[in-house]
Amino acid sequence: MMNRHAAPARRRLRALAVLAAVAVGTGGLVALTPPAPAQAATRTIVSLTFDDGNSDQLNALPALKANGMKGTFYINSGFIGATGHMTRADLTTLKNAGHEIGGHTVNHPDLTQVSGDEATRQICTDRKNLTSWGFTVRSFAYPFASADPAVEKAAQNCGYNSARLLGDIRSRFGCPDCAYAESTRPADKYALKALDQVDATWTLDDLKAGVTNAENNGGGWVQYTFHDICDNACSDLAVTTSLFSQFASWLKTRQAAGTVVKTIGDVIGGAAKPLVDGPSVPAVTGSTNGIVNPSLETGAPDCWMKGGYGNNSPAFSTGSPAHTGNIASGITMSNYVDGDAKLLPQFDLGQCSPTVTPGKTYTLREWYQSSGVTQFAVYLRSTSGTWTYWTSSPWFGSATDWTQADWTTAAIPAGYNGISFALTIFGNGTLRTDDLQLYDSAGAPALAAATTTAPSSATMQATAPQGPVEKVHPTESDVAG
Ligand SMILES: [Zn+2]
C-alpha cells in the first residue's frame, strides 16, 4: 500500500527538476524563486456529502450558501419524487447553486448481494438517468458502503471518476488504527476512504474533530456523510439544522489554517466520461414462468421483499406448510386499521423483478390459503427504474385449502418495463402464499379446471395505495450508507 505522503513528495521532486532545468537555461535565476508556502504540505480539504436524496437535506442549503460551500449529493434516481425524497426540481436547485449531483444507484441495493449484471444496471442506469436530467455526474457512493473488487470495477466501467466507502478514517466512532484523512491523491479512486457516516450522536466537537485531527496530522482529505438535516429527530442519522449551521460557520474559519471545502468531483478532477448502458433483461414470455425463485425454496439472495403500508402490524414468516417444496410465505396480521402487507418480488432493475413490454397483458397466478379475502397488488417499474403502485385485482375468496388465484392485467402502459406483484392481506388474520407465476397472457399455460378460482367480487379494494409504496426499500437507520 502506498504511503499517503508519498505522492506529494514525488510532486515536489518533479517541481525541483523543473526548476533545475530552468536554472540551466537562465543562469542562476532559480535562487530568486520563493520557496513553496509551508502550509501546502499540510493542506486539508473537506468534502460535505449527502446520501440518498432525502428532502430534508435541503435544510443544509442556507448554511452552505452563507459560508460559500458546495456539497456533493449522492442521489438514488429511483427515489426522486417519492415521499420524503427530493424532486427533480430540487436537484436542479442544487445544481444551480453550484452543488454536485453524484450517483448512488437507482434502487439502493447492497451491490455485493446482487448479480454482477444487476450491480452494473444499478450503477450505469442511475448515472444515465441523472445525466438525462441535466447533471454532470462524475462521483459515486456505494449503498451501505458495500463494495468488492467486482463492484468497484463496475463503478469504473459505468464511467464514474470515483466511488466512496465509509468508516475507513479514524474517529471516535471507529477505525482506531486508520489514518485521519484520505490522500488528496487517493491510492484507489474507487474505494475512497471517508469518516463514518454522521449520525444523531455526533456533537459539534465530533464534527470539528474530523477536521482538526487531519489538520494536526499532516492534512489530507476528509469526507463527511450526512443523511438527514432536520429539527424533529426524523431519523437516527439526523443532525439539526442548527448543528449543521454551526459546523459550517466554524469550518469557514479554518480557511485561515489552509483548510478548504470542495466537492468530491472537484477534488478528484477530470471530465465526465461517456455514458454506458447496463446489460438488458429479456421480457417475460408466455411459455416460461417469469418469477425468479417462485416457490421461495432458494436462499439469499432470495429475490423476495416485505412490502406494505398503512396502520397495521404484520408478522412475516417463511416455512411449512407449503404448496410445493418446503417453503411458503406466511403473514399474520394484527392491529389492522388500513393498508396491507405482502411478500413480493424485490423491486430492482431485472435480476428479481420480471421485465415486461408496454402494450402487452400479463397473467398473474399465486397459490394461497387465507382467512379472509385477498387480492393482487401490482407495482410497475418505469424505464428509469422508479417503482410505483399501478393497480389491484378483484378480490379472491377466503380459502382453507391451497387455492390458485388467477388474473390478467390490463395492457402495460407506455413508459414502464418491469412488474412486481403479490396477493395481499388487508385485515386481521392469516395469509399463506406460494408458487407465484407470471406469463405473457398471449400463450400462458391453461389452468387445470379443478384448481381455478373465480374472483369472489369485482370490487377493488378501496384503500389501494397510490404512488410509491412504503416500507419497501431498505432504511439506513442501522447500516452504513
Ligand atoms: Zn445510501
Residues whose N, C-alpha, C, O or C-beta is under 5 A from the ligand:
A	BS01	ZN	D51 D52 P143 F144 G481
